[in-house]
Amino acid sequence: MPITKSELVKQLSKTYPNLLKKDLEKFFDIFINEVKSALKNDERVELRGWGVFFTKNQRSKTSRNPRTGERVIVEEKKSINFKMSKDLFREVNDE
């Protein structure tokens, strides 16, 4: 089951009852926006003990539309990748 932003903020407010929910939401929004802007500027985002977000450029290519068989040119684009840390890998895999 995926966790939503509101559920995450709710869990954080239970863990840290001295912080207001609106402050936690604002912190979360600021954090996500900083990650987005760093990735947009081709910077790596490293969260120690958790993992690294980074972008890769995908070259433009010629593909086919599966319905019509028509050739389509797919433009160059960026993709976001995540590599988890060894600590997170061990924790997820119960090692």
N, C-alpha and C positions, 0 to 999 in steps of 0.2 A: 504494500500500500504506500503510495507516495505521500510525502509530507508537504503540506501547503505552508505558505508564509504565515497565515494566521495561526495555524497549529504550532508552528515553530515559535512564534512570539508568545503564544499562550504557555508553552512549556518553559520558555525563558522567564516569563513573569512568575511562574510557580517556583522556579529555582532561585530567582532573585526578586523576592517580594518587595524589596526597598526601591526598585526601579519601576517607574511608571510604564504602562503599556505603550503609550504614545511615544515615549522616549526610545523604547526598544524598537518600535516600528521605524522611527526616524533613523536610528543607528543602522538597522538592517538595510534601509533604502540607501543610505550613504555608502555603506560597505559594497552593496551590489553595483551602485553607480561607479564607484572607484574601480572595481574589477572590470566593468564594461569599458570604461575609458582607457584603462591600461591595455586591454586586449585590442581595442580599436587602434591604439598607437603602436601595435606590434611589440608590446612589452610582455614579459613573462610575469605571472602572478604566482608567487611561491608562498604557500601556507605550511610552515614547518610542522612536521608530524602528520600532515594531512595529504598534501600533494601539490602539483604544479599545473596551472592552466597556461596554455600557450596557443598561438595561432600558426597555421600552415597555409601557404598559398597553394590552391589547386589550379593547375594550368587550364587554359581554355581547351576545349575538345569538340570534336564532331560526334554527335550521337544520332540516334534514330527515334522518331516518335513511334512507339509500339503499335498504335492504332492504324496510322496511315502509312508507316514505313518511310515517311519524309525525313530527310536529313535536317538536323537542327544543330546550330552552333551554340554550345554552352560557354558562356563567358568565364573568364578567370574570376575566382572568388576565394575568400578566406574561410577556413574551417577552424573551429575551436576544439582543441584536444585537451585531455586531462590525463595526467600520469600520477597514480596514487603513490604515496610514500610507502616505504617498507613497513613502517609501524602500522599504518592503516591496512595494508595488505595482510599482515599477520593477524590483526584484530578481526578483520572480516572473515578470514579463513580459519579462525580459532586455533592458531599455531602458538 
